[in-house]
Amino acid sequence: MAATMPDANASQFDARWSREYRRGDDAVVSGSDSFRHYSGILESLCQAGAAPIDVLDVGCGTGRHFHRLRNVRRLVGIDISPHMIEQARAPVRASEISATSIELFAGDLFSLPLGEEAFDLVYSVGVHGEYAPFDDALLKRLRQLLRPGGRLFITAVDSASRVSEPENQAPSLPRRVVRKLFPSLPAGLRRALNRRLSPHYVSRMQAEAVLARAGLESIEIAEYQHVSGWRGVHFDCRATKPRN
C-alpha cells in the first residue's frame, strides 16, 4: 500500500491481511470492471512509446497489475508494508509478466534510494488520496522521480462520493450510520464531513491545484465510478513532466 502511509494505517496490512488480499487477486483480475479499467490504462501508457521504459509502481501491494504492463525494461514496486511486498514476489499471473527486470522494496517513497529522474512512467492506483495524502510533498517527489517527458498516472478518491472505512475490520456504528446517510447529504456537507472522516480524500479542485503546483503539464482528470466491490468515485489523474 501507500509508500507514505502513517503507521496507524500501515498496521492494517499485516501478514494475515496481505495473504487474504493476495488470495483475492485471481478473482479480481478475472471479473473486476475496476481492474480492467485501470490495467487497460496502464497497458496503454506503457506502450505509448517505441522504446522499452522504466516504470515505478508506488504502493504496489501484491503486484496485481504487473502482468498487464508491456514494453517495460525495468519495473520497480514499492510498498510501506513488507508483508505486501512478500506477496508481490509471487504475484497473480506471474508467467505473463514481461518486464525485463523487477525490483521490490518495502519502505517510504521519500527515503528509498530510487534515483532522480529514473523513470519514464510513475503510477499509483488506489493509494494516495485514499490511504495517504495527495499533497504538494507527494507530487514534488513524484516529479523528481520522472524523467523529462515522463508520464504520471495517479488516482484519488472524490471526497463527495463516499466515506472511508477500515481495511480489515468492521467500521464503528457511528461511521456506519454516516455512511448510510452520506449519499443523501448536500455535496458541500459531504466534503466537510470527510475532512475529518476521510482526510485523504480530495475534491477535483484540490487535485487540479496540487498537480498544477507540481509544475506538471498536460494535466487531465477524469472521474471513474466503481459499480461493484469498492463503491465510490476515483479521480484518474494524468500528467507529464515538462522536457525543459
Order of alpha helices (4+ residues) and beta strands (2+ residues): alpha-alpha-alpha-alpha-beta-beta-alpha-beta-beta-alpha-beta-alpha-alpha-alpha-beta-beta
